Amino acid sequence: MPFFIDTHCHLDAAEFDADRDAVYAHATAVGVGLQVVPAISRNNFAAVATVCARYPGCLPAWGLHPMYIGIHRPEHLATLRAQIEAQRPVAVGEIGLDLFVRGLDYATQEFFYVEQLKIARDYDLPVLLHCRKANDELLKHLRRIRVRGGIAHAFNGSPQQADEFIKLGFKLGFGGAFTWTRANNLRRLAVDLPLDAIVLETDSPDIPPAWIGRGRNAPGELPRIAQTLAELRGLDIIAVARATTRNARTLFGLAEDPV
């Protein structure tokens, strides 16, 4: 069975409270051996830590998400540093910028993004980037504050922007969004980008693939997402699994047999 890494999965979310054990067991049974679980605010650090302690295939990332700037405070940056010291994550995230959602003050988003890039640099950690409608703005700061690469999560930019992220040591996250036949830009990118620049993700419980529709996404959908990528590229799913898993292992500094 192919081994997969879900590089972005919010298994701590309330949507999984009723059946989290079963969701994790199913993912493991279909080959999703590792899941990276990013935090979104200081308030869910404990929930992410609990999930990662309960499930051996879950690895934490600590960060302050741009959509939650209403609850972030400057002193939470010190809390983030303390959390990294207490439990070293595989990445700093989920961090970034969001120019899609109305009402999110850009200056505040930028402040937390820049300060968390500095934290990632200080601890030599990659970053997990939330990048809705903000790729150029994200890249501007990445050129100034060099970090050890990362993932442009749910990437939906141009080929030129993809190239710029790749030059800075980033991988591009592909999940349920490109499985929809109307997602022409994403499907072209999924075919045209070098395979060594792609990692797989679900963003569970969000961004459901086409076969789920509006339902809850889950990490166990990752093999079918990989199969879609394989079909678009004319490859065997084994080749896609090996390449994307290798890309994630390299990025996060993971050994070959972590579980």
PyMOL commands that set and color helices and strands:
alter all, ss='L'
color gray80, all
select helices_A, chain A and resi 14-16+20-29+42-54+66-68+76-86+106-123+135-144+159-167+176-179+184-192+195-197+219-233+237-252
alter helices_A, ss='H'
color red, helices_A
select strands_A, chain A and resi 4-6+32-38+58-62+91-98+127-132+150-153+170-174+198-200
alter strands_A, ss='S'
color yellow, strands_A
deselect
rebuild
show_as cartoon
